[in-house]
Amino acid sequence: MADQLISTAVHRELPGSYVRPESQRPRLDEVVPDAQIPVVDLAGPDVVSRIGQACATHGFFQVVNHGVPLELMAAMLAVAYDFFRLPPEEKAKLYSDDPAKKMRLSTSFNVRKETVRNWRDYLRLHCHPLEQYVPDWPTNPPSFRDTVSAYCREVRELGFRLYAAISESLGLARDYAEKALGEQEQHMAVNFYPECPAPELTYGLPAHTDPNALTILLMDQQVAGLQVLNQGRWIAVNPRPNALVVNIGDQLQALSNGRYRSVWHRAVVNSDMPRMSVASFLCPCNDVLIGPAASLVTEESPAVYRDYTYAEYYTKFWSRNLDQEHCLELFRTTS
Ligand SMILES: O=C(O)CCC(=O)C(=O)O
């Protein structure tokens, strides 16, 4: 029900349903505040090797000079804030907790399954092909459809350029990932994390890996919240002017036969300011067979994962809790 949205009221205390047991709390004082994830200048030298290195060591990197117009990034964030400022009755019309819906405003992660809530509201959209999905998108704020469509087109283009570099860095043909993953779906999560009265007791999103192939994240420039697990420690990804954050999803980890890493990440909240992030997910076609690229499977490095369809993977992913074991573990070969 729409009254579960946290962006419709001011909260002076954290409701008990959001409080994590002691052992699961974010322990914010242990987070490395100023570690750097790799930054790749897409207009600079050695792009392919730098991306390959970042995918292998961190699974995450920031890109600058990426070609997505900066004014469009700013407009995307502005329209996202305007959307979450709409009156409750306007937002209630879009609310759903059915993960199968292709356009919905919801809260937490999967309220039908989870036992502890997360301090997040989110708008989830399917974005490709645009002409199929845009007619169902919000009409308020009035610029929403145009701005978000323009942003989706640019990000998709960037995603395919990154696929080419990632494929080449693995020694594969530049069009390998794009072809192997079939006609790509594109989804978006517009994540809104209001100020939280007790950030040390809860999460915006608990630790998870992304089930898709590649994620491109536009982050609020004012406030940090994304954290990535690196060598056993949580490191903060501090916003970098004009950058987009890129991470490898489970499907590229499978395709690379485990060379590239889909790593655990989480969003924490804070008591001072709301935070927005816009995640764009490139997702393989549902019925294409996914598995390690043949040329990456050798006697020394046998296939780590069996072949499966994305439909099978996605069903499995959504039937678990977000922070359970890495979903790819369920697709490991036994040999
Ligand atoms: O808000 C963030 O920084 C992370 C968002 C995220 O991980 C997601 O939407 O899957």
The ligand as a Gaussian input file, in Angstrom:
#p B3LYP/6-31G(d) Opt

LIG

0 1
 O       22.161000       4.003000      -4.469000
 C       23.221000       3.476000      -4.752000
 O       24.299000       4.076000      -4.690000
 C       23.276000       2.016000      -5.139000
 C       22.061000       1.568000      -5.904000
 C       22.092000       0.110000      -6.243000
 O       22.987000      -0.606000      -5.880000
 C       20.997000      -0.479000      -7.032000
 O       20.050000       0.233000      -7.420000
 O       21.075000      -1.702000      -7.287000

